[in-house]
């Protein structure tokens, strides 16, 4: 598929710090790319360059067919950016925020009002449309901020930490809205500190570490790089873990005597599960938990960067 966002050897240096060290990205139309990385990994710097807020220090970047360095105005006409904090005027009502933006974007008074009404309804804000945005909850302000990004239907939407600070219910609502925009053909690039968010939304994920892409692929592809599925066993009595390890044989790994937990690679799929269940039963060992596990994005992030979580 043709790339709507594409970078090649993208670089950026600040005094005393090289933020990007040759980042290559390829984002097809109508897909979501998740950028994962710890603080300082280069996520926000990448987004700011793609949104023409920073000049690249080297390499190339194209958005919607235009070079971000040579044709920034053309890029800006086709993108929208929601930063880490909702950029809405708290003294204006939700409706006034949207109408003002629509008029600034030359939709005309009638067009701006019509578009504002459509977006307020779509984002579940119609009932609060005429309240000052400063009275909105964090989730409502975030939805209004996203609605503002969509006044002119951009080709590419950049979301920098879109659900930071939101409660789980508000986060789910935001995810629903992002998926709906992707279904209409909008391409999304998002940075996130929530690995679950990337797993839920992203078609592909690029993991950044110290300004470089250390892994790129679908969530499932990245999980497979960490390892295959395994059987997780938790003994009812932690004192039985040694006996369980003996019963399961030398393949048993990650033996945690204090927690009474151990793992078994599923080299033979369900045959391994059946054999393990039979072995534990023959040994007379009571099991508290017995389930097939898959690597999570937390496992991927830890394996690739040596850090517990993206932040």
FENCORLIN-V417992 format. One record per residue. OMEGA is omega in radians with two decimals (NA if undefined). Layout:
omega
OMEGA
OMEGA
//
This chain:
omega
3.10
-3.13
3.01
3.03
-3.11
3.06
3.08
3.12
-3.10
-3.08
3.05
3.11
2.98
3.14
3.10
-3.07
3.05
-3.02
3.13
-3.04
3.10
-3.07
3.07
3.11
3.12
-3.06
3.12
3.14
3.06
3.11
3.12
3.00
3.06
3.06
3.14
3.08
3.12
3.08
-3.14
-3.11
3.12
-3.08
-3.07
3.08
3.12
-3.12
-3.12
3.07
-3.14
3.13
3.10
3.09
3.06
3.05
3.09
3.10
-3.14
-3.10
-3.12
3.06
3.12
3.12
-3.13
3.08
-3.06
3.14
-3.04
-3.14
-3.06
-3.06
-3.05
-3.12
3.11
3.09
-3.07
3.12
-2.99
-3.08
2.95
-3.10
2.97
-3.11
-3.07
3.13
-3.09
-3.10
3.11
-3.14
-3.08
-3.13
3.08
3.04
3.07
3.13
-3.11
3.07
-3.09
-3.14
3.12
-3.13
3.12
3.12
3.10
3.13
2.98
3.02
-3.05
-3.08
-3.12
-3.14
-3.14
3.13
3.13
-3.14
3.11
3.14
3.12
-3.08
3.10
3.12
-3.09
-3.06
3.06
-3.10
-3.06
-3.10
-3.13
-3.00
-3.04
2.99
3.06
-3.11
3.10
3.11
-3.10
2.99
3.12
3.13
3.13
3.11
3.14
3.10
3.09
3.11
3.11
3.09
3.11
3.13
-3.01
-3.13
-3.10
3.07
-3.09
3.04
-3.10
3.11
3.08
-3.14
-3.13
-3.09
-2.98
-3.08
3.12
3.08
-3.12
3.05
-3.07
-3.13
3.12
3.12
3.12
3.11
3.13
3.12
3.12
-3.14
3.12
3.12
-3.13
3.13
3.10
3.11
3.11
3.08
3.12
3.06
-3.06
2.96
-3.11
2.94
-3.12
3.00
-3.13
-3.14
3.09
3.14
3.09
3.13
-3.10
-2.94
-2.92
2.97
3.06
-3.12
2.99
3.13
3.14
3.06
3.14
3.04
3.14
3.04
-3.11
3.07
-3.12
3.12
3.04
3.09
-3.13
3.11
3.14
3.12
3.13
3.10
3.13
-3.12
-3.12
3.12
3.07
3.09
3.09
-3.11
3.04
-3.13
3.09
3.09
-3.12
-3.14
-3.11
-3.01
3.13
3.11
3.11
3.12
3.11
-3.12
-3.09
3.06
-3.04
3.13
-3.13
-3.10
3.08
-3.12
3.13
-3.05
-3.10
-3.11
-3.10
-3.03
3.03
-3.07
-3.13
3.12
-3.13
-3.12
-3.13
3.08
-3.05
3.08
3.09
3.12
-3.12
-3.12
3.13
3.13
3.14
-3.12
3.13
3.11
3.13
-3.13
3.11
-3.08
3.12
-3.07
3.09
-3.14
-3.06
-3.01
3.06
-3.12
3.02
3.07
3.06
3.05
3.04
3.11
3.12
-3.08
3.14
-3.11
-3.06
-3.03
-3.09
-3.13
-2.99
-3.07
3.02
3.13
NA
//
